[in-house]
Amino acid sequence: MNDSVLKPFGLHIKQLRKDTALSQEELAARCGLDRTYISGIERGLRNVSLINLFKLAKALDVAPEKLLAFEVDND
């Protein structure tokens, strides 16, 4: 179950980051998080807390719910 949620979420975050032309380092700095944490999110290895979800949304200049607007494979 984790892979079916965390991987697509990570790819979604990565795309949002690229859409804003930010590097992982720049996004991490804006969030006050470590670059390796951002990398882990994008690779589907990290389960993001609610607080960090809001930090990511603010750093990407999107509403928090936009971070959760991604497709999950239910197989």
C-alpha positions as CSV (number, residue, x, y, z in Angstrom):
1,M,0.0,0.0,0.0
2,N,2.8,2.5,0.8
3,D,4.3,2.3,-2.7
4,S,0.9,2.8,-4.3
5,V,0.5,6.1,-2.5
6,L,4.0,7.4,-1.7
7,K,5.5,6.9,-5.2
8,P,2.8,8.8,-7.1
9,F,2.7,11.5,-4.4
10,G,6.5,11.9,-4.8
11,L,6.3,12.1,-8.6
12,H,3.5,14.7,-8.2
13,I,5.7,16.8,-5.8
14,K,8.6,16.5,-8.2
15,Q,6.5,17.7,-11.1
16,L,5.2,20.7,-9.1
17,R,8.8,21.5,-8.1
18,K,9.9,21.4,-11.7
19,D,6.9,23.5,-12.8
20,T,8.2,26.2,-10.5
21,A,11.8,25.8,-11.8
22,L,13.1,25.0,-8.3
23,S,15.9,22.6,-7.6
24,Q,15.6,20.2,-4.6
25,E,18.0,22.4,-2.7
26,E,15.9,25.5,-3.4
27,L,12.7,23.8,-2.4
28,A,14.3,22.4,0.8
29,A,15.6,25.9,1.7
30,R,12.1,27.4,1.2
31,C,10.6,24.7,3.4
32,G,13.2,24.7,6.1
33,L,13.8,21.0,5.4
34,D,16.9,19.0,4.3
35,R,17.5,18.3,0.6
36,T,17.8,14.6,1.3
37,Y,14.3,14.7,2.8
38,I,12.9,16.3,-0.4
39,S,14.7,13.6,-2.4
40,G,13.1,10.9,-0.2
41,I,9.7,12.4,-0.8
42,E,10.2,12.5,-4.5
43,R,11.4,8.9,-4.6
44,G,8.4,7.7,-2.6
45,L,10.5,6.8,0.5
46,R,9.1,9.4,2.9
47,N,5.6,9.7,4.4
48,V,5.1,13.4,4.7
49,S,3.7,14.8,8.0
50,L,0.8,17.3,7.9
51,I,3.1,20.1,9.0
52,N,5.6,19.4,6.2
53,L,2.7,19.1,3.7
54,F,1.8,22.7,4.6
55,K,5.5,23.8,4.4
56,L,5.7,22.2,0.9
57,A,2.5,23.9,-0.2
58,K,3.7,27.3,0.9
59,A,7.1,26.8,-0.7
60,L,5.5,25.8,-4.0
61,D,3.0,28.6,-3.7
62,V,0.0,26.3,-4.0
63,A,-3.0,25.4,-1.8
64,P,-2.2,22.3,0.4
65,E,-5.0,20.4,-1.3
66,K,-3.2,20.7,-4.6
67,L,-0.4,18.5,-3.2
68,L,-3.0,15.7,-2.7
69,A,-4.4,16.0,-6.2
70,F,-2.7,13.0,-7.8
71,E,-3.8,9.6,-9.0
72,V,-3.3,6.4,-6.9
73,D,-3.0,3.0,-8.4
74,N,-5.5,0.9,-6.4
75,D,-4.3,-2.5,-7.7
